[in-house]
């Protein structure tokens, strides 16, 4: 497997090999936190994170709740 | 004494709704919300920090969705498309929770809503099964339209977001109340306790505020004041105020004066 480059929250991100959304979330310390993932404009439900492989060129947004009115 | 506030499929005792922005830290946010007695708490959605502070505490660790009804907003959205996208993400984030606060802004200076985009987004969201509480201008025609299309609560502004100017057009709010079939919640512009009381005395079903509490010198004390103000304003509305007269009317008997 070769390295992949994708966009994560607007920043180009490189990983040495392909990984799925669940693995990415764990790398980001999101384990047990509330977050939502959108990939290439589509929401990926939590139940599909493990089965969704990140590919070269994907655009991923991970959001969480912050203070707001 | 007071009936519960019914919003869509949900029911609440408190008629004060509060935001979670602009506090010093998450502890103060939580303490102010507890002091306010609010049951509905707004949050915003933003990109998760993927940099050095990725292990910083999360708002929802302090404001648990098990204890409060979380109301995700679409603050910062300037188009219907962005607002709908934010609501979809919020629903995923909160495990299918379908109650949202829709706001589509028109421009950055006044933060007045773009009503064309707001109505367009509301339509899409309602069709997709969301329960939409909608921030809007204090225009009775727009408010009626949002009511008719099935928004679960219509939330006209008192004055611009974060301005603290209070209710600048109480007459417009009265007309909106006259036309409404859904809860009318004044959202944005409340500055101090009397503003909240006035909204409730007019007959509004609730008040939503953030900055008035968060930017008070003592936010926890102001949260308590707002709780009391909403309760007393509601009681005054239910009690029915006396008529105003131009001239004085003595409270003590005018007969039997000592001469």
HADDOCK unambig.tbl for C-alpha pairs under 7 A between the chains (distance, minus, plus):
assign (segid A and resid 9 and name CA) (segid B and resid 47 and name CA) 6.34 0.50 0.50
assign (segid A and resid 28 and name CA) (segid B and resid 50 and name CA) 6.40 0.50 0.50
assign (segid A and resid 28 and name CA) (segid B and resid 54 and name CA) 6.53 0.50 0.50
assign (segid A and resid 29 and name CA) (segid B and resid 54 and name CA) 6.55 0.50 0.50
assign (segid A and resid 29 and name CA) (segid B and resid 55 and name CA) 6.33 0.50 0.50
assign (segid A and resid 34 and name CA) (segid B and resid 93 and name CA) 6.13 0.50 0.50
assign (segid A and resid 35 and name CA) (segid B and resid 93 and name CA) 5.21 0.50 0.50
assign (segid A and resid 36 and name CA) (segid B and resid 89 and name CA) 6.05 0.50 0.50
assign (segid A and resid 36 and name CA) (segid B and resid 92 and name CA) 5.91 0.50 0.50
assign (segid A and resid 36 and name CA) (segid B and resid 93 and name CA) 4.73 0.50 0.50
assign (segid A and resid 43 and name CA) (segid B and resid 89 and name CA) 6.83 0.50 0.50
assign (segid A and resid 45 and name CA) (segid B and resid 92 and name CA) 6.57 0.50 0.50
assign (segid A and resid 61 and name CA) (segid B and resid 47 and name CA) 6.93 0.50 0.50
assign (segid A and resid 62 and name CA) (segid B and resid 47 and name CA) 5.73 0.50 0.50
assign (segid A and resid 62 and name CA) (segid B and resid 48 and name CA) 5.69 0.50 0.50
assign (segid A and resid 63 and name CA) (segid B and resid 45 and name CA) 6.24 0.50 0.50
assign (segid A and resid 63 and name CA) (segid B and resid 46 and name CA) 5.23 0.50 0.50
assign (segid A and resid 63 and name CA) (segid B and resid 47 and name CA) 4.24 0.50 0.50
assign (segid A and resid 63 and name CA) (segid B and resid 48 and name CA) 4.83 0.50 0.50
assign (segid A and resid 64 and name CA) (segid B and resid 45 and name CA) 5.59 0.50 0.50
assign (segid A and resid 64 and name CA) (segid B and resid 46 and name CA) 5.79 0.50 0.50
assign (segid A and resid 64 and name CA) (segid B and resid 47 and name CA) 6.34 0.50 0.50
assign (segid A and resid 64 and name CA) (segid B and resid 48 and name CA) 5.53 0.50 0.50
assign (segid A and resid 65 and name CA) (segid B and resid 43 and name CA) 6.06 0.50 0.50
assign (segid A and resid 65 and name CA) (segid B and resid 44 and name CA) 5.59 0.50 0.50
assign (segid A and resid 65 and name CA) (segid B and resid 45 and name CA) 4.71 0.50 0.50
assign (segid A and resid 65 and name CA) (segid B and resid 46 and name CA) 6.45 0.50 0.50
assign (segid A and resid 65 and name CA) (segid B and resid 59 and name CA) 6.41 0.50 0.50
assign (segid A and resid 65 and name CA) (segid B and resid 60 and name CA) 6.93 0.50 0.50
assign (segid A and resid 66 and name CA) (segid B and resid 43 and name CA) 5.86 0.50 0.50
assign (segid A and resid 66 and name CA) (segid B and resid 44 and name CA) 5.22 0.50 0.50
assign (segid A and resid 66 and name CA) (segid B and resid 45 and name CA) 5.94 0.50 0.50
assign (segid A and resid 66 and name CA) (segid B and resid 46 and name CA) 6.57 0.50 0.50
assign (segid A and resid 66 and name CA) (segid B and resid 59 and name CA) 5.80 0.50 0.50
assign (segid A and resid 67 and name CA) (segid B and resid 20 and name CA) 4.35 0.50 0.50
assign (segid A and resid 67 and name CA) (segid B and resid 21 and name CA) 4.01 0.50 0.50
assign (segid A and resid 67 and name CA) (segid B and resid 43 and name CA) 5.25 0.50 0.50
assign (segid A and resid 67 and name CA) (segid B and resid 44 and name CA) 5.84 0.50 0.50
assign (segid A and resid 67 and name CA) (segid B and resid 59 and name CA) 6.92 0.50 0.50
assign (segid A and resid 68 and name CA) (segid B and resid 19 and name CA) 5.60 0.50 0.50
assign (segid A and resid 68 and name CA) (segid B and resid 20 and name CA) 4.94 0.50 0.50
assign (segid A and resid 68 and name CA) (segid B and resid 21 and name CA) 3.97 0.50 0.50
assign (segid A and resid 68 and name CA) (segid B and resid 42 and name CA) 6.25 0.50 0.50
assign (segid A and resid 68 and name CA) (segid B and resid 43 and name CA) 4.62 0.50 0.50
assign (segid A and resid 68 and name CA) (segid B and resid 44 and name CA) 4.68 0.50 0.50
assign (segid A and resid 69 and name CA) (segid B and resid 19 and name CA) 3.97 0.50 0.50
assign (segid A and resid 69 and name CA) (segid B and resid 20 and name CA) 5.95 0.50 0.50
assign (segid A and resid 69 and name CA) (segid B and resid 21 and name CA) 5.70 0.50 0.50
assign (segid A and resid 69 and name CA) (segid B and resid 42 and name CA) 5.59 0.50 0.50
assign (segid A and resid 69 and name CA) (segid B and resid 43 and name CA) 6.35 0.50 0.50
assign (segid A and resid 69 and name CA) (segid B and resid 209 and name CA) 6.98 0.50 0.50
assign (segid A and resid 69 and name CA) (segid B and resid 210 and name CA) 5.35 0.50 0.50
